[in-house]
Amino acid sequence: MKKNLNQSLLKAAALKYADDAPSVVAKGSGEIAKKILENAKKYDVSVFQNEALANSLLNVDVGSQIPVELFEAVAEVFIWLIKSEEKTQLSGKF
């Protein structure tokens, strides 16, 4: 994230994959988004930036599975995450 980004414009959603589809475990904008990103950093969770997807995920209730319309976009995020983790392991940064 750009450090000069206006915090009131910040948006974030946290996902987990369990059962049949990913679900939203946290979401918010402004200070809530900032806390989500701080926790991601604290627990070494990779962060993927996509404003359109974040906006869509903010419309999903926390604890709910993502809608079918978002499956492809979220699958791309999980693929990116797996590749990022593989690169980290190959470089010995684990």
Secondary structure, 3 states (H helix, E strand, C coil): CCCCCCHHHCEEEEEEEECCEEEEEEEEECHHHHHHHHHHHHCCCCCCCCHHHHHHHCCCCCCCECCHHHHHHHHHHHHHHHHHHHHHHHCCCC
